[in-house]
């Protein structure tokens, strides 16, 4: 697994399954950025997402290329890029479609605080 403050990029389905399972076992908030290299909004939000990973150290950040891992994107019903899925263990808490940095930040604040309060 990547260190704290890093975005985990998975290259294969096996890699994804292994890293997601480890993240779920940590009981931390998981945020998945479904992205594509050809997507301008994805390129816009990528450095912001990396900054959030450095700020929210109690959250596990993933980046999934929908062209490389289309089965994973289908499993999460991703239809547009970028899509951000917020989950804890196996439960999906929230979904944001689009490079809405303020909304992503607000959801990070909301869901990462929920764990701290629990």
Secondary structure, DSSP 8 states (H G I E B T S, - for coil): ---TT-EEE--SHHHHHHHHHHHHHTT-EEEEEEE-TT-HHHHHHHHHHHHHHHH-TTEEEEEEETTT-HHHHHHTT--SSSEEEEEETTEEEEEEES--HHHHHHHHHHHHHHHHH-
